Amino acid sequence: MSDKTALRPFQVEFPEAELTELRRRISATRWPSKELVADRTQGVQLATLQALARYWTTEYNWRKCEARLNALPQFTTEIDGVEIHFIHVRSRHENA
């Protein structure tokens, strides 16, 4: 197996500076005018997107998410020139 196609262990590790920048960019969103209808026929409602943005910038715990992801056996490899990330968990069933 060449170095490119070898399986390489992988861990999710985003620098704090990148998370801070993401929060800043979300907070700086220029929101459109409120939709003209009371239902979702024009897409996701503005209030829903704003609530999601608030959650991402004030409550979401990325480090907890990273820890949950990193508890799984993750790898990367190259297939046909494309870098692939995958989680490999063996089945408890012998014939799976």
N, C-alpha and C positions, 0 to 999 in steps of 0.2 A: 504494500500500500504506500503510495507516495505521501509526502507531507501534506499536500493539498487535500487528499481524500481521507486522511487519517481522522479518526474521531478525536475531537478535542473537548475536554471538559469546559463547561461554560457556567458563569454566574452572572446574575443581573447586578450591576453596580453602577448607579448613576451618581456622578459627583454632585455634592450639595449645591454647588454654584449653578449647575444646569437646572436643578429643581427650583431654585430661587428665581432664575430667569424665566422659567416656564410660568411660575406663579405671577411674576410681574407682568408677563405678556397677557396672561388670561385677565388679570385685573385691569389692564389697559384696553380691553376690548371696546371698540366703538360699536355700540348696539344700534340696530335699525329701529325704526318706528314700530310701535305696537301693531300687531296684525289687525286687519279690518273686520275679522269674523271671530266669533266666540268659540269656534271648534278648531279642529286640526286640519281642515281642508287646505290651508295654506302652508302646511308643514308643522314642524315642532314649534310650539308656542314660545314666544319671547320669555315669558316668566319661567318656563321650564328650563330654558337654556341659561338664564341668569341664575337660577337656583343651583344648577349643576356647576356653573362657574364658581359660585360662592363656596360650594362644597369642596371643589378641587383646590381652591386657594386657602381655605381656612380649616377644613376638617380632615381631608383625605390624608391618610398616613402611608406615604409611599414606602417608607422603610419597612413597615409591617407587610406590605405587599411584596417587597423584595425578599423578605425573610421567608414568606410562604412559597414563593417561586423557587428560591434557592434551597428549600428543603427537598426539592425534587431533583432527580439525576438528569441534568441538562447537558447537551453536547452540541457542537457544531461540526460540520463537514462540508466539503464542496462536492456537488453533483452536477456534471455537465456545465461547469463554470459558474454555478450559482451557489452562494454561501447559504447553507441550510441550518436552521436552529431547530432542535427537537428535544422533547422530553422522553426518556426511555424508562418505562416502568414495566417490569415483567409481570405477567398475569400470575395469579395464585393457582390457576388451573394448568396442569401439565400439557394438555392438548389444545390450548388456546391458540 
